[in-house]
Amino acid sequence: MTPKAAEEALAEGMADAVLPVLASCDESVFAITQSQAMLLNRMNELQQILDKYTDNPEILPSFKPHTDKLKSTKERLAKLNQRLTTIQHRLDVVGKRLSSNN
């Protein structure tokens, strides 16, 4: 076997081993991304409802800490969604490269 043939065989074997794991990981990241997006939508709905009450100075001041925490959580969730989207894109790129080499 020539060194080039050995290299190609090794690359093909590695791609065969990695592609199923990569596909599984990609599916998991996609599911998490969808779940996080649904959660963010629900949080936005809740925020809109709470804003109606917190904008009124006569409403209990005890709402303010909860709405502030909700806003902070939404910001962190939005950042996480961006990271997950980036990860999913990178997994797609790697999967396409491995598939094209196979």
C-alpha positions in Angstrom: 0.0 0.0 0.0 1.4 3.4 -1.0 1.6 6.2 1.6 -1.1 8.1 -0.2 -3.4 5.1 -0.2 -2.8 4.6 3.5 -3.5 8.2 4.2 -6.8 8.1 2.2 -7.8 4.9 4.0 -7.0 6.4 7.4 -9.0 9.6 6.5 -11.9 7.5 5.3 -11.9 5.4 8.4 -11.8 8.4 10.7 -14.6 10.1 8.7 -16.7 6.9 9.1 -16.1 6.9 12.8 -16.7 10.6 13.4 -19.7 11.2 11.1 -22.3 9.4 13.2 -21.1 11.1 16.4 -21.1 14.4 14.6 -24.6 13.9 13.3 -25.9 13.0 16.8 -24.2 16.0 18.3 -25.7 18.2 15.6 -29.2 16.9 16.2 -28.8 17.5 20.0 -27.6 21.1 19.4 -30.5 21.7 17.1 -33.0 20.4 19.6 -31.4 22.5 22.4 -31.5 25.6 20.1 -35.2 25.0 19.4 -36.0 24.5 23.1 -34.0 27.7 24.0 -35.8 29.7 21.4 -39.2 28.5 22.7 -38.2 29.4 26.2 -37.0 32.8 25.1 -40.4 33.4 23.4 -42.3 32.5 26.5 -40.0 34.7 28.6 -40.7 37.6 26.2 -44.5 37.0 26.6 -44.1 37.0 30.4 -42.0 40.1 30.3 -44.6 42.0 28.3 -47.3 41.0 30.8 -45.1 42.0 33.8 -44.1 45.3 32.1 -47.8 46.4 32.2 -47.7 46.1 36.0 -44.2 47.4 36.7 -44.7 50.5 34.6 -47.4 51.5 37.1 -45.8 53.1 40.2 -48.8 52.0 42.3 -48.1 48.3 41.8 -46.2 46.4 44.4 -42.5 47.3 44.3 -41.7 43.7 45.0 -42.3 43.0 41.3 -39.2 44.9 40.3 -36.5 42.4 41.5 -38.4 39.6 39.7 -38.6 41.5 36.4 -35.0 42.6 36.7 -34.0 39.0 37.2 -36.2 37.9 34.2 -34.5 40.6 32.0 -31.1 39.4 33.1 -32.0 35.8 32.4 -33.3 36.7 28.9 -30.1 38.4 28.0 -28.0 35.4 29.1 -30.4 33.1 27.2 -30.1 35.2 24.1 -26.3 35.0 24.3 -26.5 31.2 24.8 -28.7 30.9 21.7 -26.1 32.8 19.7 -23.3 30.5 20.9 -25.5 27.4 20.1 -26.1 28.7 16.6 -22.4 29.2 16.1 -21.7 25.7 17.4 -24.3 24.2 15.1 -22.9 26.1 12.1 -19.4 24.8 12.9 -20.7 21.2 13.2 -22.4 21.5 9.9 -19.2 22.8 8.3 -17.1 19.9 9.8 -19.8 17.4 8.7 -19.8 18.7 5.1 -16.0 18.6 5.0 -15.9 15.0 6.3 -18.7 14.0 3.9 -16.9 15.5 0.9 -13.7 13.7 1.8 -15.5 10.4 2.0 
